[in-house]
Amino acid sequence: MKKIDLKKKYQTRDGHKVELHDIVLENSCGGLVTYPVKGTIYLDGKKNWGHQETRYTGWSIYGIQDVVFGNHSEWDLIEIK
């Protein structure tokens, strides 16, 4: 598996646009975090007076949404080439 690179473009498995914000490997106490990749998923449809619905979330360093149970998610990241 390749690590996520902020210089590359990604989308979710189900095709939603993703904007990555940051990769934070450690919390404020110096401990490793489970979901170091932070970003926004742009969902289909309009809500909130015409604004596009978004979801702020985190991924593992490999772009996996659910590392705790190991399930594949529609929100796992795939690189756009």
N, C-alpha and C positions, 0 to 999 in steps of 0.2 A: 504494500500500500504506500502511496505517495503522501507526503505531508502537505497540508494546505499552505499555499503561498499567496500572500496578499496581493502580489503583482499579477496574478492570473484571475480569470473570470470563472465564476461558478454558477450553477443553477441547482435546484432540487431535483431529485429523481423524477418527480411528477411535472417538471418543466417550469416551475416558478422562478422568477428572477430573484437573485440574491445579491445583496450589497454587504461585503465583509468590512467590518470596522477596525478590528484589532485582534491581536493574539496575545493573551495574558497568561503566561505559564504558571505564575505563582500568585497567591492571594497576599493580602497586606501583612500577614504573619510569616510569609516565606514558604508556606505549604503549597504543594502542587495542586492544581485545580483539575477537576474532571472534564470540564468543557471550556478549554482555553480560547477557542475561536468564537468571537462574538460578531453577530451580524443581523441583518434585517431581511426577512422574506417578504416579497411583494405578492400578495394574494389577489386572486381574481375578484372582480365585483367592486361595487362602490358602496361605501357606507359612510356614515358621519358627514352628511351634507355634501356628498360628491367626492370626498377624499378617498383615495385608494386605501384599502385595508392592508395593514402591515403587521408583522409579528416579529418582535425582537427575540432572538434565541441564541443558543450556544451549541457548538459542536466539539467533538474531540479533535485533536490535532490532525486526524486522518479524515475528518468530515463526516463522522458518524453521529447521528442524533441520539441514539440510545445505547450508551456503552455499558450501562448497569445490567440490563437483561440480554444484551447482544442481539436484539431484534433489528431487522432492517426496517427503515422508515422511508416514507415517501419524501421526507425532508432531509435525507442524507444528501451530501453534496457530490456533484459530478462536475468535472472541469468542462468548460466550453472551449472548443478548439477552433 
